[in-house]
Amino acid sequence: MHHGRGLRRLLKDDALFAAIRDDWRSAPVDAKRQAMLGWAVKLTHTPGEMTETDLVSLRSAGFSDRDILDIAEVVGYYAYVNRLADGLGVRTEEWIPDDE
């Protein structure tokens, strides 16, 4: 997980961080967060398959349209930055551990 350090810092819970890193589907997060993570994964891996049903599932989980826009912007931003970095051969600094 390339952005693990930031997630660990935001969570302030090493056990939860490890659970999400290892398998977010079985991590101890509430149904709302599970819905968000599933939507983010689908948007990342198969954006052309997103449908109105995907939005309905987020709304049903308790997200507002503004929340959904925020989630989409963050997912899109990270996809963009990662593709730029990968495409240009950018590597992390040597002092950043690979396991975070």
C-alpha positions in Angstrom: 0.0 0.0 0.0 1.9 3.0 -1.3 0.0 5.5 0.8 0.0 3.5 3.9 1.9 6.0 6.0 -0.8 8.6 5.6 -3.6 6.1 6.3 -1.8 4.9 9.4 -1.5 8.5 10.6 -5.1 9.2 10.0 -6.4 6.1 11.7 -4.2 6.3 14.7 -4.7 2.6 15.1 -2.0 0.2 14.0 -4.2 -2.9 14.3 -7.0 -1.4 12.1 -4.4 -0.2 9.6 -2.9 -3.7 9.3 -6.4 -5.2 8.9 -7.3 -2.8 6.1 -4.0 -3.2 4.5 -4.2 -7.0 4.6 -7.8 -7.4 3.5 -10.2 -4.4 3.7 -13.2 -6.7 3.1 -12.7 -8.5 6.5 -11.3 -5.4 8.4 -13.4 -4.3 11.4 -15.0 -1.3 9.8 -18.7 -0.4 9.7 -21.0 -1.1 6.8 -20.8 2.5 5.6 -17.1 2.3 5.3 -17.3 -1.1 3.7 -19.6 0.4 1.1 -17.3 3.3 0.4 -14.2 1.0 0.1 -16.0 -1.3 -2.3 -17.2 1.6 -4.4 -13.7 3.0 -4.5 -12.2 -0.3 -5.5 -14.7 -0.7 -8.3 -14.1 2.9 -9.5 -10.4 2.3 -9.5 -10.3 -1.1 -11.2 -13.4 -1.0 -13.5 -14.6 2.6 -13.9 -16.4 1.8 -17.1 -18.7 -0.6 -15.2 -20.0 2.0 -12.7 -23.7 2.5 -12.8 -26.4 4.4 -11.1 -26.9 1.4 -8.9 -23.4 2.0 -7.4 -24.5 5.5 -6.4 -27.7 4.2 -4.9 -25.7 1.8 -2.8 -23.6 4.6 -1.4 -26.7 6.8 -0.7 -28.3 3.8 1.0 -25.2 3.5 3.2 -25.7 7.1 4.3 -23.5 9.1 2.0 -24.8 12.4 0.6 -24.2 13.4 -3.0 -21.5 15.8 -1.7 -19.8 12.9 0.2 -19.9 10.8 -3.0 -18.3 13.6 -5.0 -15.6 13.9 -2.4 -14.9 10.2 -2.4 -14.8 10.2 -6.3 -12.4 13.1 -6.3 -10.0 11.5 -3.8 -10.1 8.1 -5.7 -9.6 9.9 -9.0 -6.8 12.0 -7.7 -4.8 9.1 -6.3 -5.4 7.1 -9.6 -4.1 10.1 -11.5 -1.0 10.7 -9.4 -0.1 7.0 -9.2 -0.4 6.7 -13.0 1.8 9.7 -13.5 4.4 8.4 -11.0 4.3 4.9 -12.5 4.4 6.2 -16.1 7.4 8.4 -15.4 9.2 5.8 -13.3 9.1 7.9 -10.1 10.3 5.9 -7.2 9.9 6.6 -3.5 12.8 8.0 -1.6 15.2 5.4 -0.1 14.3 6.4 3.4 10.6 5.4 2.9 10.1 1.7 3.9 8.4 -0.5 1.4 6.1 -2.2 4.0 4.0 0.9 4.7 
